[in-house]
Amino acid sequence: MPWLVPISTPRSAPGRVGRTNLRSDALLDFYLASLAQKHGMQLATLDEGIKHQAAFVIPA
């Protein structure tokens, strides 16, 4: 689970087109990582399952 979670999520997340096989939490993780990358940052997380280049996994 990411450390920073938005209060609300936009209805049309960037890059989200049609149906997807992602779970809602995986879609939110990908959206947050993409948003961080867009702003030149990384998403700090303990979740090793996020496969995005902007996700920085904090060693447990």
Beta strands, then each sheet from edge to edge (+ up, - down):
strand 1: 43-45
strand 2: 55-57
sheet 1: 1+ 2+
end
